[in-house]
């Protein structure tokens, strides 16, 4: 069993995801630096300015986590060589989840990703659903998050 949860919620468009992310921050259910918005640009790549910090000190930050859970455009967030290593880390996703999440973002849709303790995942999921999102949760561990951070670290 994990000690962190990645909560993802899909919204109809970027504006509604941005509004929901702001409301979630304001509610203080989740820390602002643990929230990122996934949106595809006109080239089908993740908008990097939307995913927040790459590191939160100990363990991977929301930017790295979101790069690891999406198949599309994540290289722009992390950098090519590390991307393959990230996708092999066990972040609680099942086979096919990354591709499905990528497809969920097509057509102007957006998603919010939140890295939260397991005990708070239900409240975060419920709040995102109340804000209009279709939420799902994936348990992970501090060890898996550490592995993501190591895999994404620039080599000297």
Secondary structure as GFF3:
##gff-version 3
##sequence-region A 1 156
A	DSSP	beta_strand	4	11	.	.	.	ID=ss1
A	DSSP	alpha_helix	14	27	.	.	.	ID=ss2
A	DSSP	three_ten_helix	32	34	.	.	.	ID=ss3
A	DSSP	beta_strand	35	39	.	.	.	ID=ss4
A	DSSP	three_ten_helix	48	50	.	.	.	ID=ss5
A	DSSP	alpha_helix	62	69	.	.	.	ID=ss6
A	DSSP	alpha_helix	75	78	.	.	.	ID=ss7
A	DSSP	alpha_helix	80	87	.	.	.	ID=ss8
A	DSSP	alpha_helix	97	104	.	.	.	ID=ss9
A	DSSP	beta_strand	110	117	.	.	.	ID=ss10
A	DSSP	alpha_helix	118	130	.	.	.	ID=ss11
A	DSSP	beta_strand	134	140	.	.	.	ID=ss12
A	DSSP	alpha_helix	142	152	.	.	.	ID=ss13
###
